């Protein structure tokens, strides 16, 4: 189970890319978003988020203990969740999804209140919660952008 947790937390080899593993993890989230969106089911969209969130909490906690530090950079499952939540239920086209990718990456770096506080929660919950909060902000921002520029983003 330990090995499975590490594979989930790092999304296999993605967390080990030498440059910007968080961005690579967000790219995995974007690819997963497109696969889920292609199915055309809101229920599947909810189910994937509902699956990734607790698996992420568990696996990130295991990874923290394995790597011996809080929120190790190799853990990217939080970025996968963040990307999915940022784009959840939005009728975006490719441009809109890429804008959502950039919005989430910016918010993940800036960590607007209370994301930075949530990061201090213990174990995998803290790893996942700050990105989840950034993603909720990202979803709200994307809703505003879609409303302002629907011809460009949808």
CORLINSUL-V376380 format. One record per residue. N is the residue number from 1. RES is the residue in three letters. PSI is psi in radians with two decimals (* if undefined). Layout:
n->N res->RES psi->PSI
n->N res->RES psi->PSI
This chain:
n->1 res->UNK psi->-0.55
n->2 res->UNK psi->-0.80
n->3 res->UNK psi->-0.73
n->4 res->UNK psi->-0.75
n->5 res->UNK psi->-0.73
n->6 res->UNK psi->-0.67
n->7 res->UNK psi->-0.73
n->8 res->UNK psi->-0.85
n->9 res->UNK psi->-0.67
n->10 res->UNK psi->-0.02
n->11 res->UNK psi->0.89
n->12 res->UNK psi->-2.22
n->13 res->UNK psi->-0.18
n->14 res->UNK psi->-0.72
n->15 res->UNK psi->-0.24
n->16 res->UNK psi->0.06
n->17 res->UNK psi->2.43
n->18 res->UNK psi->-0.47
n->19 res->UNK psi->2.15
n->20 res->UNK psi->1.04
n->21 res->UNK psi->-0.53
n->22 res->UNK psi->-0.69
n->23 res->UNK psi->-0.69
n->24 res->UNK psi->-0.70
n->25 res->UNK psi->-0.68
n->26 res->UNK psi->-0.61
n->27 res->UNK psi->-0.66
n->28 res->UNK psi->-0.75
n->29 res->UNK psi->-0.69
n->30 res->UNK psi->-0.74
n->31 res->UNK psi->-0.74
n->32 res->UNK psi->-0.68
n->33 res->UNK psi->-0.82
n->34 res->UNK psi->-0.65
n->35 res->UNK psi->-0.78
n->36 res->UNK psi->-0.76
n->37 res->UNK psi->-0.60
n->38 res->UNK psi->-0.48
n->39 res->UNK psi->-0.38
n->40 res->UNK psi->0.52
n->41 res->UNK psi->2.04
n->42 res->UNK psi->-0.59
n->43 res->UNK psi->-0.73
n->44 res->UNK psi->-0.67
n->45 res->UNK psi->-0.81
n->46 res->UNK psi->-0.77
n->47 res->UNK psi->-0.72
n->48 res->UNK psi->-0.78
n->49 res->UNK psi->-0.74
n->50 res->UNK psi->-0.38
n->51 res->UNK psi->-0.79
n->52 res->UNK psi->-0.67
n->53 res->UNK psi->-1.00
n->54 res->UNK psi->-0.59
n->55 res->UNK psi->-0.66
n->56 res->UNK psi->-0.76
n->57 res->UNK psi->-0.84
n->58 res->UNK psi->-0.91
n->59 res->UNK psi->-0.62
n->60 res->UNK psi->-0.65
n->61 res->UNK psi->-0.76
n->62 res->UNK psi->-0.75
n->63 res->UNK psi->-0.67
n->64 res->UNK psi->-0.79
n->65 res->UNK psi->-0.70
n->66 res->UNK psi->-0.82
n->67 res->UNK psi->-0.20
n->68 res->UNK psi->0.47
n->69 res->UNK psi->2.82
n->70 res->UNK psi->2.34
n->71 res->UNK psi->1.09
n->72 res->UNK psi->2.53
n->73 res->UNK psi->-0.39
n->74 res->UNK psi->-0.32
n->75 res->UNK psi->2.02
n->76 res->UNK psi->0.03
n->77 res->UNK psi->-0.47
n->78 res->UNK psi->-0.61
n->79 res->UNK psi->-0.60
n->80 res->UNK psi->-0.86
n->81 res->UNK psi->-0.79
n->82 res->UNK psi->-0.74
n->83 res->UNK psi->-0.72
n->84 res->UNK psi->-0.78
n->85 res->UNK psi->-0.65
n->86 res->UNK psi->-0.67
n->87 res->UNK psi->0.01
n->88 res->UNK psi->2.27
n->89 res->UNK psi->0.31
n->90 res->UNK psi->2.34
n->91 res->UNK psi->1.04
n->92 res->UNK psi->2.62
n->93 res->UNK psi->-2.93
n->94 res->UNK psi->-0.77
n->95 res->UNK psi->-0.79
n->96 res->UNK psi->-0.69
n->97 res->UNK psi->-0.69
n->98 res->UNK psi->-0.66
n->99 res->UNK psi->-0.76
n->100 res->UNK psi->-0.67
n->101 res->UNK psi->-0.85
n->102 res->UNK psi->-0.70
n->103 res->UNK psi->-0.83
n->104 res->UNK psi->-0.77
n->105 res->UNK psi->-0.74
n->106 res->UNK psi->-0.82
n->107 res->UNK psi->-0.58
n->108 res->UNK psi->-0.60
n->109 res->UNK psi->-0.80
n->110 res->UNK psi->-0.62
n->111 res->UNK psi->1.21
n->112 res->UNK psi->2.70
n->113 res->UNK psi->2.39
n->114 res->UNK psi->0.37
n->115 res->UNK psi->-0.78
n->116 res->UNK psi->-0.63
n->117 res->UNK psi->-0.67
n->118 res->UNK psi->-0.51
n->119 res->UNK psi->-0.45
n->120 res->UNK psi->-0.15
n->121 res->UNK psi->2.66
n->122 res->UNK psi->2.59
n->123 res->UNK psi->-2.62
n->124 res->UNK psi->-0.45
n->125 res->UNK psi->-0.74
n->126 res->UNK psi->-0.66
n->127 res->UNK psi->-0.78
n->128 res->UNK psi->-0.61
n->129 res->UNK psi->-0.69
n->130 res->UNK psi->-0.69
n->131 res->UNK psi->-0.62
n->132 res->UNK psi->-0.74
n->133 res->UNK psi->-0.79
n->134 res->UNK psi->-0.66
n->135 res->UNK psi->-0.65
n->136 res->UNK psi->-0.76
n->137 res->UNK psi->-0.75
n->138 res->UNK psi->-0.70
n->139 res->UNK psi->-0.74
n->140 res->UNK psi->-0.77
n->141 res->UNK psi->-0.76
n->142 res->UNK psi->-0.65
n->143 res->UNK psi->-0.73
n->144 res->UNK psi->-0.76
n->145 res->UNK psi->-0.71
n->146 res->UNK psi->-0.68
n->147 res->UNK psi->-0.63
n->148 res->UNK psi->-0.57
n->149 res->UNK psi->1.04
n->150 res->UNK psi->-0.60
n->151 res->UNK psi->-0.45
n->152 res->UNK psi->-0.60
n->153 res->UNK psi->-0.24
n->154 res->UNK psi->*
